């Protein structure tokens, strides 16, 4: 920029500052070059009396891609104030800016402006419109734009698949993918990453394996992002073996790949494998991030390694400068709780520099129910009170506290809590679990006996329960 300042000074002295071509070149460099100055570009363009549209477009683009989306919108307003008419290159980065800050009202106004100037039917403008509406939770509007498109590109299909996943329309994303294939479009790595995210949210391993088979069938390059998504999918869908196989086949795993595998091992009870992999990661000179340490703390929790967990918790901050988020605090509380160190867990929570959320309190309350049913420590009473104060409109909290009282025969207290729940008109959402058998997923809701094979299921469960008790009895002899 120093050389540019000197050059611009010479231009001013020479009287060439009114040449629009020169100001266009300066704003182009300042807006889009990594070492450019957006503030200088803005100064040049606003001082110019004959600025061209491409200079404004470059400045809008520069603010949008450099994480200053609000400034991109202010530049557009300034441009329109000068009665400069936008074109098809103006709108895509404006919609990206609106998507970044969830500016629904502003984005819709810009959409109307594009419609007025006849630029709303341009395919790359429509692609960013889908991105904007999807990012702002307006999936119906995104679908409307997509359905109205006369010409679609692979980016159009990818944008729609991604919008569905972002708005929890996971099966819709699969349907869009199937339609895309039927229309003759071949997926790319970005398509598969979005679909794998849908598989993770659905917990559908069979679907995930099918997506992986599509990757192999199409001969797609398993780059770092796609490889990480595959590791994450297998780990979160319950197949930690396939996740590890995928991980060890990758030639250049990123910190996110390492983190996904460490967290996968930890969540499946493979604590030692998780900690060994973390050690190997550190020895490979890979800098851990906040997800890495979440996996490490989770592993310590499952293995009952409280001291190790505390050491890693402090190491995260002192050695790597990673500020703990609520999930890290929750993992440490779980670590204390699983080890039965309830008083230490409560002290840890009260000493947190941030206000604990309801998940942290529920984690400790669950531990109290296991390790201190009679509440000899008095921690359960204090935790239950804090939880109800923090979330007085969540029925599940009242049920947890009431059940804790009922477990020790404090029926009056249990009834008092349940009465408070009824008076507030609260209900607890029924618990649900899924079991995959072959290609079918069966859902079971708490208290629901409407399953066709319900009688056989209960018979099998009773048999397993009896078998478990007999095995425990034989071991005790």
Secondary structure, DSSP 8 states (H G I E B T S, - for coil): -HHHHHHHHHHHHHT-TT-HHHHHHHHHHHHHSTT--HHHHHHHHHH-SS--HHHHHHHHHHHHHTT-HHHHHHHHHHHHHTT----HHHHHHHHHHHHHTT-HHHHHHHHHHHHHTT-TTSHHHHHHHHHHHHHTT-HHHHHHHHHH-SS--HHHHHHHHHHHHHTT-HHHHHHHHHHHHHTT----HHHHHHHHHHHHHHT-HHHHHHHHHHHHHTT----HHHHHHHHHHHHHTT-HHHHHHHHHH-SS--HHHHHHHHHHHHHTT-HHHHHHHHHHHHHTT----HHHHHHHHHHHHHHT-HHHHHHHHHHHHHTT-----HHHHHHHHHHHHHTT-HHHHHHHHHT-SS---HHHHHHHHHHHHHH-TT-TTSHHHHHHHHHHHH-TT-HHHHHHHHHHHHHTT-HHHHHHHHHHHHHTT------EEEEEETTEEEEEETT----TTHHHHHHHHHHHHHHHHHHHHHHH-
